Amino acid sequence: MLAFHAWFVPLIGYVVFRLLRRRLYRDVILFLCVSVPGYGLWLGIVNHRPIIITEVIARIMDAIMKVFGS
């Protein structure tokens, strides 16, 4: 677990630092919008609790069906 943080966080920090030095603010925002959720997904895998996307979609569909009464 510590190795995951030791590799992932500095890598993201390095990329953000380089983009900020070049004044690419929109690229920083875009990169963080993609990498932060990716960090969360990988964190679940490292903790042996991966998010199975099909189960999440099925739960969303069930909730929608209950709301609309179908």
mmCIF file as Biopython writes it, N, C-alpha, C and O atoms, coordinates in Angstrom:
data_model
#
loop_
_atom_site.group_PDB
_atom_site.id
_atom_site.type_symbol
_atom_site.label_atom_id
_atom_site.label_alt_id
_atom_site.label_comp_id
_atom_site.label_asym_id
_atom_site.label_entity_id
_atom_site.label_seq_id
_atom_site.pdbx_PDB_ins_code
_atom_site.Cartn_x
_atom_site.Cartn_y
_atom_site.Cartn_z
_atom_site.occupancy
_atom_site.B_iso_or_equiv
_atom_site.auth_seq_id
_atom_site.auth_asym_id
_atom_site.pdbx_PDB_model_num
ATOM 1   N N  . MET A ? 1  ? 0.818   -1.180 0.000   1.0 0.0 1  A 1 
ATOM 2   C CA . MET A ? 1  ? 0.000   0.000  0.000   1.0 0.0 1  A 1 
ATOM 3   C C  . MET A ? 1  ? 0.868   1.253  0.000   1.0 0.0 1  A 1 
ATOM 4   O O  . MET A ? 1  ? 0.601   2.196  -0.745  1.0 0.0 1  A 1 
ATOM 5   N N  . LEU A ? 2  ? 1.885   1.265  0.814   1.0 0.0 2  A 1 
ATOM 6   C CA . LEU A ? 2  ? 2.783   2.415  0.868   1.0 0.0 2  A 1 
ATOM 7   C C  . LEU A ? 2  ? 3.507   2.594  -0.465  1.0 0.0 2  A 1 
ATOM 8   O O  . LEU A ? 2  ? 3.733   3.720  -0.908  1.0 0.0 2  A 1 
ATOM 9   N N  . ALA A ? 3  ? 3.866   1.489  -1.095  1.0 0.0 3  A 1 
ATOM 10  C CA . ALA A ? 3  ? 4.546   1.577  -2.391  1.0 0.0 3  A 1 
ATOM 11  C C  . ALA A ? 3  ? 3.635   2.211  -3.437  1.0 0.0 3  A 1 
ATOM 12  O O  . ALA A ? 3  ? 4.107   2.948  -4.303  1.0 0.0 3  A 1 
ATOM 13  N N  . PHE A ? 4  ? 2.347   1.934  -3.368  1.0 0.0 4  A 1 
ATOM 14  C CA . PHE A ? 4  ? 1.406   2.536  -4.303  1.0 0.0 4  A 1 
ATOM 15  C C  . PHE A ? 4  ? 1.421   4.057  -4.173  1.0 0.0 4  A 1 
ATOM 16  O O  . PHE A ? 4  ? 1.530   4.770  -5.171  1.0 0.0 4  A 1 
ATOM 17  N N  . HIS A ? 5  ? 1.313   4.544  -2.955  1.0 0.0 5  A 1 
ATOM 18  C CA . HIS A ? 5  ? 1.335   5.989  -2.734  1.0 0.0 5  A 1 
ATOM 19  C C  . HIS A ? 5  ? 2.695   6.578  -3.103  1.0 0.0 5  A 1 
ATOM 20  O O  . HIS A ? 5  ? 2.772   7.677  -3.653  1.0 0.0 5  A 1 
ATOM 21  N N  . ALA A ? 6  ? 3.762   5.845  -2.800  1.0 0.0 6  A 1 
ATOM 22  C CA . ALA A ? 6  ? 5.114   6.334  -3.074  1.0 0.0 6  A 1 
ATOM 23  C C  . ALA A ? 6  ? 5.379   6.486  -4.569  1.0 0.0 6  A 1 
ATOM 24  O O  . ALA A ? 6  ? 6.215   7.300  -4.960  1.0 0.0 6  A 1 
ATOM 25  N N  . TRP A ? 7  ? 4.691   5.729  -5.406  1.0 0.0 7  A 1 
ATOM 26  C CA . TRP A ? 7  ? 4.871   5.850  -6.856  1.0 0.0 7  A 1 
ATOM 27  C C  . TRP A ? 7  ? 3.847   6.769  -7.492  1.0 0.0 7  A 1 
ATOM 28  O O  . TRP A ? 7  ? 4.197   7.581  -8.348  1.0 0.0 7  A 1 
ATOM 29  N N  . PHE A ? 8  ? 2.607   6.659  -7.098  1.0 0.0 8  A 1 
ATOM 30  C CA . PHE A ? 8  ? 1.527   7.363  -7.787  1.0 0.0 8  A 1 
ATOM 31  C C  . PHE A ? 8  ? 1.510   8.859  -7.471  1.0 0.0 8  A 1 
ATOM 32  O O  . PHE A ? 8  ? 1.422   9.681  -8.383  1.0 0.0 8  A 1 
ATOM 33  N N  . VAL A ? 9  ? 1.593   9.211  -6.214  1.0 0.0 9  A 1 
ATOM 34  C CA . VAL A ? 9  ? 1.487   10.613 -5.808  1.0 0.0 9  A 1 
ATOM 35  C C  . VAL A ? 9  ? 2.638   11.460 -6.365  1.0 0.0 9  A 1 
ATOM 36  O O  . VAL A ? 9  ? 2.373   12.528 -6.917  1.0 0.0 9  A 1 
ATOM 37  N N  . PRO A ? 10 ? 3.896   11.036 -6.246  1.0 0.0 10 A 1 
ATOM 38  C CA . PRO A ? 10 ? 4.965   11.851 -6.842  1.0 0.0 10 A 1 
ATOM 39  C C  . PRO A ? 10 ? 4.863   11.952 -8.367  1.0 0.0 10 A 1 
ATOM 40  O O  . PRO A ? 10 ? 5.218   12.981 -8.942  1.0 0.0 10 A 1 
ATOM 41  N N  . LEU A ? 11 ? 4.389   10.907 -9.014  1.0 0.0 11 A 1 
ATOM 42  C CA . LEU A ? 11 ? 4.232   10.957 -10.458 1.0 0.0 11 A 1 
ATOM 43  C C  . LEU A ? 11 ? 3.202   12.011 -10.853 1.0 0.0 11 A 1 
ATOM 44  O O  . LEU A ? 11 ? 3.440   12.798 -11.768 1.0 0.0 11 A 1 
ATOM 45  N N  . ILE A ? 12 ? 2.066   12.029 -10.172 1.0 0.0 12 A 1 
ATOM 46  C CA . ILE A ? 12 ? 1.048   13.042 -10.451 1.0 0.0 12 A 1 
ATOM 47  C C  . ILE A ? 12 ? 1.590   14.431 -10.108 1.0 0.0 12 A 1 
ATOM 48  O O  . ILE A ? 12 ? 1.393   15.384 -10.862 1.0 0.0 12 A 1 
ATOM 49  N N  . GLY A ? 13 ? 2.261   14.536 -8.986  1.0 0.0 13 A 1 
ATOM 50  C CA . GLY A ? 13 ? 2.832   15.826 -8.583  1.0 0.0 13 A 1 
ATOM 51  C C  . GLY A ? 13 ? 3.845   16.350 -9.587  1.0 0.0 13 A 1 
ATOM 52  O O  . GLY A ? 13 ? 3.875   17.548 -9.868  1.0 0.0 13 A 1 
ATOM 53  N N  . TYR A ? 14 ? 4.668   15.474 -10.127 1.0 0.0 14 A 1 
ATOM 54  C CA . TYR A ? 14 ? 5.672   15.875 -11.108 1.0 0.0 14 A 1 
ATOM 55  C C  . TYR A ? 14 ? 5.008   16.405 -12.377 1.0 0.0 14 A 1 
ATOM 56  O O  . TYR A ? 14 ? 5.409   17.443 -12.903 1.0 0.0 14 A 1 
ATOM 57  N N  . VAL A ? 15 ? 4.006   15.700 -12.863 1.0 0.0 15 A 1 
ATOM 58  C CA . VAL A ? 15 ? 3.313   16.137 -14.085 1.0 0.0 15 A 1 
ATOM 59  C C  . VAL A ? 15 ? 2.617   17.473 -13.852 1.0 0.0 15 A 1 
ATOM 60  O O  . VAL A ? 15 ? 2.695   18.367 -14.694 1.0 0.0 15 A 1 
ATOM 61  N N  . VAL A ? 16 ? 1.938   17.616 -12.712 1.0 0.0 16 A 1 
ATOM 62  C CA . VAL A ? 16 ? 1.258   18.878 -12.408 1.0 0.0 16 A 1 
ATOM 63  C C  . VAL A ? 16 ? 2.270   20.013 -12.301 1.0 0.0 16 A 1 
ATOM 64  O O  . VAL A ? 16 ? 2.025   21.109 -12.805 1.0 0.0 16 A 1 
ATOM 65  N N  . PHE A ? 17 ? 3.389   19.765 -11.659 1.0 0.0 17 A 1 
ATOM 66  C CA . PHE A ? 17 ? 4.438   20.777 -11.527 1.0 0.0 17 A 1 
ATOM 67  C C  . PHE A ? 17 ? 4.953   21.220 -12.892 1.0 0.0 17 A 1 
ATOM 68  O O  . PHE A ? 17 ? 5.102   22.416 -13.140 1.0 0.0 17 A 1 
ATOM 69  N N  . ARG A ? 18 ? 5.224   20.266 -13.778 1.0 0.0 18 A 1 
ATOM 70  C CA . ARG A ? 18 ? 5.717   20.601 -15.125 1.0 0.0 18 A 1 
ATOM 71  C C  . ARG A ? 18 ? 4.687   21.404 -15.907 1.0 0.0 18 A 1 
ATOM 72  O O  . ARG A ? 18 ? 5.039   22.358 -16.601 1.0 0.0 18 A 1 
ATOM 73  N N  . LEU A ? 19 ? 3.415   21.023 -15.798 1.0 0.0 19 A 1 
ATOM 74  C CA . LEU A ? 19 ? 2.379   21.757 -16.511 1.0 0.0 19 A 1 
ATOM 75  C C  . LEU A ? 19 ? 2.211   23.168 -15.953 1.0 0.0 19 A 1 
ATOM 76  O O  . LEU A ? 19 ? 1.993   24.115 -16.708 1.0 0.0 19 A 1 
ATOM 77  N N  . LEU A ? 20 ? 2.309   23.306 -14.648 1.0 0.0 20 A 1 
ATOM 78  C CA . LEU A ? 20 ? 2.199   24.638 -14.045 1.0 0.0 20 A 1 
ATOM 79  C C  . LEU A ? 20 ? 3.372   25.530 -14.431 1.0 0.0 20 A 1 
ATOM 80  O O  . LEU A ? 20 ? 3.193   26.730 -14.638 1.0 0.0 20 A 1 
ATOM 81  N N  . ARG A ? 21 ? 4.570   24.958 -14.529 1.0 0.0 21 A 1 
ATOM 82  C CA . ARG A ? 21 ? 5.735   25.741 -14.957 1.0 0.0 21 A 1 
ATOM 83  C C  . ARG A ? 21 ? 5.572   26.272 -16.360 1.0 0.0 21 A 1 
ATOM 84  O O  . ARG A ? 21 ? 6.053   27.358 -16.681 1.0 0.0 21 A 1 
ATOM 85  N N  . ARG A ? 22 ? 4.892   25.506 -17.199 1.0 0.0 22 A 1 
ATOM 86  C CA . ARG A ? 22 ? 4.654   25.934 -18.583 1.0 0.0 22 A 1 
ATOM 87  C C  . ARG A ? 22 ? 3.387   26.782 -18.720 1.0 0.0 22 A 1 
ATOM 88  O O  . ARG A ? 22 ? 3.016   27.180 -19.824 1.0 0.0 22 A 1 
ATOM 89  N N  . ARG A ? 23 ? 2.731   27.054 -17.595 1.0 0.0 23 A 1 
ATOM 90  C CA . ARG A ? 23 ? 1.504   27.859 -17.540 1.0 0.0 23 A 1 
ATOM 91  C C  . ARG A ? 23 ? 0.375   27.262 -18.376 1.0 0.0 23 A 1 
ATOM 92  O O  . ARG A ? 23 ? -0.353  27.984 -19.057 1.0 0.0 23 A 1 
ATOM 93  N N  . LEU A ? 24 ? 0.240   25.965 -18.318 1.0 0.0 24 A 1 
ATOM 94  C CA . LEU A ? 24 ? -0.831  25.258 -19.028 1.0 0.0 24 A 1 
ATOM 95  C C  . LEU A ? 24 ? -1.921  24.903 -18.015 1.0 0.0 24 A 1 
ATOM 96  O O  . LEU A ? 24 ? -2.095  23.738 -17.657 1.0 0.0 24 A 1 
ATOM 97  N N  . TYR A ? 25 ? -2.642  25.912 -17.564 1.0 0.0 25 A 1 
ATOM 98  C CA . TYR A ? 25 ? -3.592  25.751 -16.477 1.0 0.0 25 A 1 
ATOM 99  C C  . TYR A ? 25 ? -4.771  24.851 -16.855 1.0 0.0 25 A 1 
ATOM 100 O O  . TYR A ? 25 ? -5.230  24.050 -16.040 1.0 0.0 25 A 1 
ATOM 101 N N  . ARG A ? 26 ? -5.253  24.983 -18.082 1.0 0.0 26 A 1 
ATOM 102 C CA . ARG A ? 26 ? -6.356  24.115 -18.511 1.0 0.0 26 A 1 
ATOM 103 C C  . ARG A ? 26 ? -5.908  22.655 -18.576 1.0 0.0 26 A 1 
ATOM 104 O O  . ARG A ? 26 ? -6.679  21.748 -18.262 1.0 0.0 26 A 1 
ATOM 105 N N  . ASP A ? 27 ? -4.667  22.438 -18.982 1.0 0.0 27 A 1 
ATOM 106 C CA . ASP A ? 27 ? -4.148  21.075 -19.016 1.0 0.0 27 A 1 
ATOM 107 C C  . ASP A ? 27 ? -4.003  20.489 -17.615 1.0 0.0 27 A 1 
ATOM 108 O O  . ASP A ? 27 ? -4.206  19.292 -17.412 1.0 0.0 27 A 1 
ATOM 109 N N  . VAL A ? 28 ? -3.651  21.337 -16.655 1.0 0.0 28 A 1 
ATOM 110 C CA . VAL A ? 28 ? -3.556  20.882 -15.258 1.0 0.0 28 A 1 
ATOM 111 C C  . VAL A ? 28 ? -4.920  20.424 -14.772 1.0 0.0 28 A 1 
ATOM 112 O O  . VAL A ? 28 ? -5.044  19.365 -14.157 1.0 0.0 28 A 1 
ATOM 113 N N  . ILE A ? 29 ? -5.943  21.223 -15.050 1.0 0.0 29 A 1 
ATOM 114 C CA . ILE A ? 29 ? -7.293  20.873 -14.609 1.0 0.0 29 A 1 
ATOM 115 C C  . ILE A ? 29 ? -7.754  19.582 -15.276 1.0 0.0 29 A 1 
ATOM 116 O O  . ILE A ? 29 ? -8.308  18.700 -14.620 1.0 0.0 29 A 1 
ATOM 117 N N  . LEU A ? 30 ? -7.526  19.476 -16.574 1.0 0.0 30 A 1 
ATOM 118 C CA . LEU A ? 30 ? -7.914  18.269 -17.287 1.0 0.0 30 A 1 
ATOM 119 C C  . LEU A ? 30 ? -7.169  17.041 -16.757 1.0 0.0 30 A 1 
ATOM 120 O O  . LEU A ? 30 ? -7.770  15.986 -16.551 1.0 0.0 30 A 1 
ATOM 121 N N  . PHE A ? 31 ? -5.871  17.182 -16.540 1.0 0.0 31 A 1 
ATOM 122 C CA . PHE A ? 31 ? -5.073  16.078 -16.015 1.0 0.0 31 A 1 
ATOM 123 C C  . PHE A ? 31 ? -5.566  15.640 -14.641 1.0 0.0 31 A 1 
ATOM 124 O O  . PHE A ? 31 ? -5.673  14.443 -14.372 1.0 0.0 31 A 1 
ATOM 125 N N  . LEU A ? 32 ? -5.865  16.594 -13.778 1.0 0.0 32 A 1 
ATOM 126 C CA . LEU A ? 32 ? -6.349  16.245 -12.440 1.0 0.0 32 A 1 
ATOM 127 C C  . LEU A ? 32 ? -7.742  15.631 -12.478 1.0 0.0 32 A 1 
ATOM 128 O O  . LEU A ? 32 ? -8.054  14.752 -11.675 1.0 0.0 32 A 1 
ATOM 129 N N  . CYS A ? 33 ? -8.582  16.087 -13.406 1.0 0.0 33 A 1 
ATOM 130 C CA . CYS A ? 33 ? -9.927  15.509 -13.531 1.0 0.0 33 A 1 
ATOM 131 C C  . CYS A ? 33 ? -9.871  14.052 -13.987 1.0 0.0 33 A 1 
ATOM 132 O O  . CYS A ? 33 ? -10.794 13.282 -13.720 1.0 0.0 33 A 1 
ATOM 133 N N  . VAL A ? 34 ? -8.817  13.681 -14.659 1.0 0.0 34 A 1 
ATOM 134 C CA . VAL A ? 34 ? -8.672  12.293 -15.105 1.0 0.0 34 A 1 
ATOM 135 C C  . VAL A ? 34 ? -7.877  11.468 -14.092 1.0 0.0 34 A 1 
ATOM 136 O O  . VAL A ? 34 ? -8.226  10.320 -13.819 1.0 0.0 34 A 1 
ATOM 137 N N  . SER A ? 35 ? -6.820  12.043 -13.539 1.0 0.0 35 A 1 
ATOM 138 C CA . SER A ? 35 ? -5.933  11.254 -12.685 1.0 0.0 35 A 1 
ATOM 139 C C  . SER A ? 35 ? -6.467  11.039 -11.270 1.0 0.0 35 A 1 
ATOM 140 O O  . SER A ? 35 ? -6.189  10.001 -10.669 1.0 0.0 35 A 1 
ATOM 141 N N  . VAL A ? 36 ? -7.220  11.983 -10.726 1.0 0.0 36 A 1 
ATOM 142 C CA . VAL A ? 36 ? -7.748  11.817 -9.359  1.0 0.0 36 A 1 
ATOM 143 C C  . VAL A ? 36 ? -8.768  10.677 -9.290  1.0 0.0 36 A 1 
ATOM 144 O O  . VAL A ? 36 ? -8.676  9.847  -8.386  1.0 0.0 36 A 1 
ATOM 145 N N  . PRO A ? 37 ? -9.746  10.603 -10.220 1.0 0.0 37 A 1 
ATOM 146 C CA . PRO A ? 37 ? -10.612 9.410  -10.195 1.0 0.0 37 A 1 
ATOM 147 C C  . PRO A ? 37 ? -9.828  8.114  -10.473 1.0 0.0 37 A 1 
ATOM 148 O O  . PRO A ? 37 ? -10.139 7.060  -9.917  1.0 0.0 37 A 1 
ATOM 149 N N  . GLY A ? 38 ? -8.824  8.209  -11.327 1.0 0.0 38 A 1 
ATOM 150 C CA . GLY A ? 38 ? -7.984  7.031  -11.576 1.0 0.0 38 A 1 
ATOM 151 C C  . GLY A ? 38 ? -7.258  6.600  -10.317 1.0 0.0 38 A 1 
ATOM 152 O O  . GLY A ? 38 ? -7.109  5.406  -10.053 1.0 0.0 38 A 1 
ATOM 153 N N  . TYR A ? 39 ? -6.806  7.572  -9.543  1.0 0.0 39 A 1 
ATOM 154 C CA . TYR A ? 39 ? -6.164  7.270  -8.264  1.0 0.0 39 A 1 
ATOM 155 C C  . TYR A ? 39 ? -7.131  6.533  -7.342  1.0 0.0 39 A 1 
ATOM 156 O O  . TYR A ? 39 ? -6.755  5.565  -6.681  1.0 0.0 39 A 1 
ATOM 157 N N  . GLY A ? 40 ? -8.372  6.995  -7.302  1.0 0.0 40 A 1 
ATOM 158 C CA . GLY A ? 40 ? -9.381  6.331  -6.472  1.0 0.0 40 A 1 
ATOM 159 C C  . GLY A ? 40 ? -9.663  4.914  -6.926  1.0 0.0 40 A 1 
ATOM 160 O O  . GLY A ? 40 ? -9.811  4.014  -6.099  1.0 0.0 40 A 1 
ATOM 161 N N  . LEU A ? 41 ? -9.738  4.706  -8.235  1.0 0.0 41 A 1 
ATOM 162 C CA . LEU A ? 41 ? -9.979  3.357  -8.747  1.0 0.0 41 A 1 
ATOM 163 C C  . LEU A ? 41 ? -8.806  2.426  -8.439  1.0 0.0 41 A 1 
ATOM 164 O O  . LEU A ? 41 ? -9.007  1.283  -8.028  1.0 0.0 41 A 1 
ATOM 165 N N  . TRP A ? 42 ? -7.592  2.913  -8.639  1.0 0.0 42 A 1 
ATOM 166 C CA . TRP A ? 42 ? -6.429  2.077  -8.331  1.0 0.0 42 A 1 
ATOM 167 C C  . TRP A ? 42 ? -6.302  1.824  -6.836  1.0 0.0 42 A 1 
ATOM 168 O O  . TRP A ? 42 ? -5.855  0.755  -6.421  1.0 0.0 42 A 1 
ATOM 169 N N  . LEU A ? 43 ? -6.691  2.798  -6.030  1.0 0.0 43 A 1 
ATOM 170 C CA . LEU A ? 43 ? -6.638  2.611  -4.577  1.0 0.0 43 A 1 
ATOM 171 C C  . LEU A ? 43 ? -7.552  1.474  -4.148  1.0 0.0 43 A 1 
ATOM 172 O O  . LEU A ? 43 ? -7.195  0.687  -3.271  1.0 0.0 43 A 1 
ATOM 173 N N  . GLY A ? 44 ? -8.735  1.382  -4.762  1.0 0.0 44 A 1 
ATOM 174 C CA . GLY A ? 44 ? -9.624  0.258  -4.475  1.0 0.0 44 A 1 
ATOM 175 C C  . GLY A ? 44 ? -9.014  -1.076 -4.868  1.0 0.0 44 A 1 
ATOM 176 O O  . GLY A ? 44 ? -9.177  -2.068 -4.158  1.0 0.0 44 A 1 
ATOM 177 N N  . ILE A ? 45 ? -8.318  -1.108 -5.985  1.0 0.0 45 A 1 
ATOM 178 C CA . ILE A ? 45 ? -7.667  -2.349 -6.426  1.0 0.0 45 A 1 
ATOM 179 C C  . ILE A ? 45 ? -6.549  -2.733 -5.470  1.0 0.0 45 A 1 
ATOM 180 O O  . ILE A ? 45 ? -6.387  -3.908 -5.142  1.0 0.0 45 A 1 
ATOM 181 N N  . VAL A ? 46 ? -5.783  -1.756 -5.024  1.0 0.0 46 A 1 
ATOM 182 C CA . VAL A ? 46 ? -4.690  -2.035 -4.086  1.0 0.0 46 A 1 
ATOM 183 C C  . VAL A ? 46 ? -5.227  -2.572 -2.767  1.0 0.0 46 A 1 
ATOM 184 O O  . VAL A ? 46 ? -4.592  -3.417 -2.136  1.0 0.0 46 A 1 
ATOM 185 N N  . ASN A ? 47 ? -6.400  -2.085 -2.344  1.0 0.0 47 A 1 
ATOM 186 C CA . ASN A ? 47 ? -7.018  -2.547 -1.096  1.0 0.0 47 A 1 
ATOM 187 C C  . ASN A ? 47 ? -7.815  -3.833 -1.279  1.0 0.0 47 A 1 
ATOM 188 O O  . ASN A ? 47 ? -8.517  -4.260 -0.362  1.0 0.0 47 A 1 
ATOM 189 N N  . HIS A ? 48 ? -7.717  -4.450 -2.442  1.0 0.0 48 A 1 
ATOM 190 C CA . HIS A ? 48 ? -8.417  -5.696 -2.766  1.0 0.0 48 A 1 
ATOM 191 C C  . HIS A ? 48 ? -9.936  -5.516 -2.735  1.0 0.0 48 A 1 
ATOM 192 O O  . HIS A ? 48 ? -10.671 -6.447 -2.406  1.0 0.0 48 A 1 
ATOM 193 N N  . ARG A ? 49 ? -10.400 -4.307 -3.082  1.0 0.0 49 A 1 
ATOM 194 C CA . ARG A ? 49 ? -11.824 -4.021 -3.208  1.0 0.0 49 A 1 
ATOM 195 C C  . ARG A ? 49 ? -12.073 -3.266 -4.507  1.0 0.0 49 A 1 
ATOM 196 O O  . ARG A ? 49 ? -12.441 -2.092 -4.478  1.0 0.0 49 A 1 
ATOM 197 N N  . PRO A ? 50 ? -11.881 -3.917 -5.633  1.0 0.0 50 A 1 
ATOM 198 C CA . PRO A ? 50 ? -12.062 -3.201 -6.898  1.0 0.0 50 A 1 
ATOM 199 C C  . PRO A ? 50 ? -13.531 -2.862 -7.152  1.0 0.0 50 A 1 
ATOM 200 O O  . PRO A ? 50 ? -14.435 -3.578 -6.721  1.0 0.0 50 A 1 
ATOM 201 N N  . ILE A ? 51 ? -13.739 -1.780 -7.845  1.0 0.0 51 A 1 
ATOM 202 C CA . ILE A ? 51 ? -15.094 -1.371 -8.232  1.0 0.0 51 A 1 
ATOM 203 C C  . ILE A ? 51 ? -15.415 -2.082 -9.538  1.0 0.0 51 A 1 
ATOM 204 O O  . ILE A ? 51 ? -14.730 -1.897 -10.544 1.0 0.0 51 A 1 
ATOM 205 N N  . ILE A ? 52 ? -16.445 -2.882 -9.513  1.0 0.0 52 A 1 
ATOM 206 C CA . ILE A ? 52 ? -16.873 -3.583 -10.715 1.0 0.0 52 A 1 
ATOM 207 C C  . ILE A ? 52 ? -17.932 -2.714 -11.373 1.0 0.0 52 A 1 
ATOM 208 O O  . ILE A ? 52 ? -19.054 -2.596 -10.880 1.0 0.0 52 A 1 
ATOM 209 N N  . ILE A ? 53 ? -17.565 -2.115 -12.478 1.0 0.0 53 A 1 
ATOM 210 C CA . ILE A ? 53 ? -18.392 -1.084 -13.099 1.0 0.0 53 A 1 
ATOM 211 C C  . ILE A ? 53 ? -19.768 -1.608 -13.506 1.0 0.0 53 A 1 
ATOM 212 O O  . ILE A ? 53 ? -20.747 -0.864 -13.455 1.0 0.0 53 A 1 
ATOM 213 N N  . THR A ? 54 ? -19.856 -2.868 -13.906 1.0 0.0 54 A 1 
ATOM 214 C CA . THR A ? 54 ? -21.158 -3.391 -14.323 1.0 0.0 54 A 1 
ATOM 215 C C  . THR A ? 54 ? -22.122 -3.467 -13.152 1.0 0.0 54 A 1 
ATOM 216 O O  . THR A ? 54 ? -23.321 -3.246 -13.322 1.0 0.0 54 A 1 
ATOM 217 N N  . GLU A ? 55 ? -21.616 -3.775 -11.970 1.0 0.0 55 A 1 
ATOM 218 C CA . GLU A ? 55 ? -22.476 -3.796 -10.783 1.0 0.0 55 A 1 
ATOM 219 C C  . GLU A ? 55 ? -22.961 -2.394 -10.433 1.0 0.0 55 A 1 
ATOM 220 O O  . GLU A ? 55 ? -24.109 -2.213 -10.027 1.0 0.0 55 A 1 
ATOM 221 N N  . VAL A ? 56 ? -22.096 -1.415 -10.587 1.0 0.0 56 A 1 
ATOM 222 C CA . VAL A ? 56 ? -22.482 -0.033 -10.310 1.0 0.0 56 A 1 
ATOM 223 C C  . VAL A ? 56 ? -23.553 0.412  -11.295 1.0 0.0 56 A 1 
ATOM 224 O O  . VAL A ? 56 ? -24.536 1.039  -10.898 1.0 0.0 56 A 1 
ATOM 225 N N  . ILE A ? 57 ? -23.375 0.097  -12.571 1.0 0.0 57 A 1 
ATOM 226 C CA . ILE A ? 57 ? -24.366 0.464  -13.588 1.0 0.0 57 A 1 
ATOM 227 C C  . ILE A ? 57 ? -25.693 -0.234 -13.307 1.0 0.0 57 A 1 
ATOM 228 O O  . ILE A ? 57 ? -26.752 0.373  -13.461 1.0 0.0 57 A 1 
ATOM 229 N N  . ALA A ? 58 ? -25.650 -1.498 -12.899 1.0 0.0 58 A 1 
ATOM 230 C CA . ALA A ? 58 ? -26.876 -2.231 -12.589 1.0 0.0 58 A 1 
ATOM 231 C C  . ALA A ? 58 ? -27.608 -1.590 -11.411 1.0 0.0 58 A 1 
ATOM 232 O O  . ALA A ? 58 ? -28.836 -1.496 -11.429 1.0 0.0 58 A 1 
ATOM 233 N N  . ARG A ? 59 ? -26.884 -1.154 -10.402 1.0 0.0 59 A 1 
ATOM 234 C CA . ARG A ? 59 ? -27.519 -0.482 -9.261  1.0 0.0 59 A 1 
ATOM 235 C C  . ARG A ? 59 ? -28.154 0.842  -9.681  1.0 0.0 59 A 1 
ATOM 236 O O  . ARG A ? 59 ? -29.237 1.190  -9.211  1.0 0.0 59 A 1 
ATOM 237 N N  . ILE A ? 60 ? -27.485 1.576  -10.561 1.0 0.0 60 A 1 
ATOM 238 C CA . ILE A ? 60 ? -28.043 2.831  -11.050 1.0 0.0 60 A 1 
ATOM 239 C C  . ILE A ? 60 ? -29.324 2.569  -11.831 1.0 0.0 60 A 1 
ATOM 240 O O  . ILE A ? 60 ? -30.317 3.278  -11.664 1.0 0.0 60 A 1 
ATOM 241 N N  . MET A ? 61 ? -29.299 1.555  -12.677 1.0 0.0 61 A 1 
ATOM 242 C CA . MET A ? 61 ? -30.486 1.220  -13.467 1.0 0.0 61 A 1 
ATOM 243 C C  . MET A ? 61 ? -31.637 0.782  -12.564 1.0 0.0 61 A 1 
ATOM 244 O O  . MET A ? 61 ? -32.783 1.160  -12.806 1.0 0.0 61 A 1 
ATOM 245 N N  . ASP A ? 62 ? -31.351 -0.008 -11.527 1.0 0.0 62 A 1 
ATOM 246 C CA . ASP A ? 62 ? -32.401 -0.414 -10.580 1.0 0.0 62 A 1 
ATOM 247 C C  . ASP A ? 62 ? -33.000 0.792  -9.864  1.0 0.0 62 A 1 
ATOM 248 O O  . ASP A ? 62 ? -34.214 0.868  -9.676  1.0 0.0 62 A 1 
ATOM 249 N N  . ALA A ? 63 ? -32.158 1.721  -9.472  1.0 0.0 63 A 1 
ATOM 250 C CA . ALA A ? 63 ? -32.657 2.922  -8.798  1.0 0.0 63 A 1 
ATOM 251 C C  . ALA A ? 63 ? -33.536 3.747  -9.731  1.0 0.0 63 A 1 
ATOM 252 O O  . ALA A ? 63 ? -34.567 4.274  -9.312  1.0 0.0 63 A 1 
ATOM 253 N N  . ILE A ? 64 ? -33.136 3.857  -10.981 1.0 0.0 64 A 1 
ATOM 254 C CA . ILE A ? 64 ? -33.950 4.603  -11.963 1.0 0.0 64 A 1 
ATOM 255 C C  . ILE A ? 64 ? -35.289 3.916  -12.155 1.0 0.0 64 A 1 
ATOM 256 O O  . ILE A ? 64 ? -36.325 4.579  -12.213 1.0 0.0 64 A 1 
ATOM 257 N N  . MET A ? 65 ? -35.279 2.597  -12.256 1.0 0.0 65 A 1 
ATOM 258 C CA . MET A ? 65 ? -36.518 1.848  -12.450 1.0 0.0 65 A 1 
ATOM 259 C C  . MET A ? 65 ? -37.461 2.023  -11.249 1.0 0.0 65 A 1 
ATOM 260 O O  . MET A ? 65 ? -38.676 2.115  -11.427 1.0 0.0 65 A 1 
ATOM 261 N N  . LYS A ? 66 ? -36.908 2.069  -10.032 1.0 0.0 66 A 1 
ATOM 262 C CA . LYS A ? 66 ? -37.742 2.255  -8.845  1.0 0.0 66 A 1 
ATOM 263 C C  . LYS A ? 66 ? -38.345 3.657  -8.812  1.0 0.0 66 A 1 
ATOM 264 O O  . LYS A ? 66 ? -39.482 3.837  -8.375  1.0 0.0 66 A 1 
ATOM 265 N N  . VAL A ? 67 ? -37.587 4.645  -9.272  1.0 0.0 67 A 1 
ATOM 266 C CA . VAL A ? 67 ? -38.078 6.026  -9.260  1.0 0.0 67 A 1 
ATOM 267 C C  . VAL A ? 67 ? -39.243 6.175  -10.233 1.0 0.0 67 A 1 
ATOM 268 O O  . VAL A ? 67 ? -40.243 6.815  -9.908  1.0 0.0 67 A 1 
ATOM 269 N N  . PHE A ? 68 ? -39.122 5.595  -11.412 1.0 0.0 68 A 1 
ATOM 270 C CA . PHE A ? 68 ? -40.147 5.749  -12.425 1.0 0.0 68 A 1 
ATOM 271 C C  . PHE A ? 68 ? -41.212 4.668  -12.357 1.0 0.0 68 A 1 
ATOM 272 O O  . PHE A ? 68 ? -42.142 4.671  -13.164 1.0 0.0 68 A 1 
ATOM 273 N N  . GLY A ? 69 ? -41.098 3.752  -11.418 1.0 0.0 69 A 1 
ATOM 274 C CA . GLY A ? 69 ? -42.137 2.762  -11.178 1.0 0.0 69 A 1 
ATOM 275 C C  . GLY A ? 69 ? -42.293 1.696  -12.248 1.0 0.0 69 A 1 
ATOM 276 O O  . GLY A ? 69 ? -43.377 1.133  -12.402 1.0 0.0 69 A 1 
ATOM 277 N N  . SER A ? 70 ? -41.269 1.417  -12.966 1.0 0.0 70 A 1 
ATOM 278 C CA . SER A ? 70 ? -41.369 0.395  -14.026 1.0 0.0 70 A 1 
ATOM 279 C C  . SER A ? 70 ? -40.917 -0.956 -13.519 1.0 0.0 70 A 1 
ATOM 280 O O  . SER A ? 70 ? -40.931 -1.933 -14.268 1.0 0.0 70 A 1 
#
